[in-house]
Amino acid sequence: MNRLLQVRALGQQIWLDNLSRTLIRDGHLTRFIDEDGVSGITTNPAIFHKAIADGRYYEADLAALKARPLSAEARYEALVIPDVQAACDLLRPTWEASGGDMGYVSLEVSPALAHDRAGTLAAGLRLRAAVGRDNLLIKVPATPAGLGAIEDLVAAGVSVNVTLMFSLAHVDAVAAAYLRGLERLRVAGGDLRRVVSVASLFLSRVDTLVDKQLEALGEAGRAWLGRSAVALAKTAYQRYRERFHGSTFAALRAAGARPQHMLWASTGTKNPAYSDLLYVEPLIGAETVNTLPDATLAALIDHGKVAATLERDTDAATDCLAALAELGIDMTVAGETLQAEGLKQFEDAFTKLLELTA
């Protein structure tokens, strides 16, 4: 049996962390969806920069847009919104068959708005209207301003993918923002069933940073190399289970609200000494999403070991995080460092993207 379909049978969605007109027009995305059960798409500025810079299907449209008196950002949106719409349409049957649980495409607000709550809300509402698809997720970073915007968007009935999460503090703050938004929507008489959210916890970058700190500690630190991100994800999932399957969420669930599923992001292994499926095989479990770049998706299809692993070794995950704390590694501080670095990377990618369309 196809390994991606095996993962799906265990309750985890596999999404593709990529989108381009080549994927759409050459039929690759259709095959991923129809044959492999890929049930969602995530995008970011770096993905769209690569698509436009390398893709042969953008040249004529970009030339026509450059002949019009538009801003570079308006040209960028005019290029990518049709791609997002096409991907949403390809995933629409998945969305319908799952009752809205699967089949989503994510589109990110400008990274320049990461510290602007009102601006993010306005951009999210505008992009949702421009795309005009039920199975769109507006992607918002988990910055302090982003948390407010997430609450506001959810309260307005907008489905959200929360990005740039790197710590349990981020996980807790994002879930709280989602719950506040749902409660506001419920009080306003909105339809809670139409709101979907995923909370994207970035993994490989956690190991990259923490491993450097562990190496500096010598022998005591080396015993924990390559273990922090998986421990973080397993612990985050336990908190998800407690929060969304417990009394905290019971009233909202009864009113039709959906849990905010954990999404494993940044799942391409950066350290060549580690398994190419380090952030896939140990983290397969129900009510989760794993979004995979092309190479990691190919690795899973080719040689992945599929089993329900996410709730295994949870004590070991707890021990790992405790050991890191004893060694003086503050995972909350690490998360803030990584979020700032990630936002800078997205800002740089967005700047390069706008240089293409200027």
Stockholm file with secondary structure:
# STOCKHOLM 1.0

chainA/1-358         MNRLLQVRALGQQIWLDNLSRTLIRDGHLTRFIDEDGVSGITTNPAIFHKAIADGRYYEADLAALKARPLSAEARYEALVIPDVQAACDLLRPTWEASGGDMGYVSLEVSPALAHDRAGTLAAGLRLRAAVGRDNLLIKVPATPAGLGAIEDLVAAGVSVNVTLMFSLAHVDAVAAAYLRGLERLRVAGGDLRRVVSVASLFLSRVDTLVDKQLEALGEAGRAWLGRSAVALAKTAYQRYRERFHGSTFAALRAAGARPQHMLWASTGTKNPAYSDLLYVEPLIGAETVNTLPDATLAALIDHGKVAATLERDTDAATDCLAALAELGIDMTVAGETLQAEGLKQFEDAFTKLLELTA
#=GR chainA/1-358 SS CCHHHHHHHTTEEEEESCCCHHHHHTSHHHHHHHHHCCCEECCCHHHHHHHHHHCTTSHHHHHHHHTSSCCHHHHHHHHHHHHHHHHHHHHHHHHHHTTTSSCEEEEECCGGGTTCHHHHHHHHHHHHHHHCCTTEEEEEECSHHHHHHHHHHHHTTCCEEEEEECSHHHHHHHHHHHHHHHHHHHHTTCCGGGCCEEEEEECHHHHHHHHHHHHHTTHHHHTTTTCHHHHHHHHHHHHHHHHHTSHHHHHHHHTTCCCCEEEEESCSCCCTTSCTTTTTGGGCCTTEEEEECHHHHHHHHHHCCCCCCTTSSHHHHHHHHHHHHHTTCCHHHHHHHHHHHHHHHHHHHHHHHHHHHC
#=GC SS_cons         CCHHHHHHHTTEEEEESCCCHHHHHTSHHHHHHHHHCCCEECCCHHHHHHHHHHCTTSHHHHHHHHTSSCCHHHHHHHHHHHHHHHHHHHHHHHHHHTTTSSCEEEEECCGGGTTCHHHHHHHHHHHHHHHCCTTEEEEEECSHHHHHHHHHHHHTTCCEEEEEECSHHHHHHHHHHHHHHHHHHHHTTCCGGGCCEEEEEECHHHHHHHHHHHHHTTHHHHTTTTCHHHHHHHHHHHHHHHHHTSHHHHHHHHTTCCCCEEEEESCSCCCTTSCTTTTTGGGCCTTEEEEECHHHHHHHHHHCCCCCCTTSSHHHHHHHHHHHHHTTCCHHHHHHHHHHHHHHHHHHHHHHHHHHHC
//
